[in-house]
Amino acid sequence: MDNVIDLTELKTMLGLADDTRDTLLNLIIKTTVQALRFKLALSSAETFPSDLSYIALEVCVKRFNRLKNEGMASYTQEGESITFNSNDFDDFQADIDAWKERNGKNAQTLGRGCFFDPYKRR
């Protein structure tokens, strides 16, 4: 698997000093990178683009901060309201699309079709 995100950097962003959650953080990193690889249409043989590692890091932070609130669209308690995106990558979709455009990873058509009129006279 790609070594896209440094665990120490993620822990720094989350304000975690000990290693009690390292297993969980490594799982979040793994699944986030897998999801982003899929969104970028990268094959398993292709190297992860380092210029997009910031997306993976930011999404890991979002996923960690949302733990125990998975599945909720919004949360309200004593006047505090929190709303979650349905897709953690939504904020970065323009960057993902731009990278795919520059790197020839856009969705392509399956070909083109031709229709013939069997009743047409020459």
Residue, then its C-alpha position, 0 to 999 in steps of 0.5 A: m500500500d502507498n505510504v501517502i500519509d505519515l502517521t506522525e503528521l496525522k497525530t499532530m493534526l489531531g493533537l494526539a501525543d500517545d500511540t493508543r490509537d495508532t491501530l485505528l489511525n492506520l486503518i483510517i489511513k488505509t481506507t482513505v487512501q484506497a477510496l482516493r485511489f479509486k476516485l482517481a482511477l489509479s490501478s494498483a500498479e500506479t503510484f499515488p500522486s504526492d501532490l494530492s496527499y493533502i486530500a488524504l490527510e484532510v479526509c483522515v482528520k474528518r473521518f477521525n473527528r466523526l467517529k461514533n457519529e457515523g451515519m448521521a447527517s447532522y447532530t444537535q445537542e444543547g444548542e450545538s449543531i454539527t452537520f456532516n457531508s455525505n461524502d468526505f471527498d466532496d470538498f476536494q472534488a474540484d481538485i480531484d477532477a482537475w488532476k484527472e483531467r490533467n492526467g488523462k483519467n477522465a471517464q471515457t466513452l465506450g465508443r460511438g454508435c452508428f445508425f443506418d436507415p434500412y429503408k433509405r434509397r440511394 
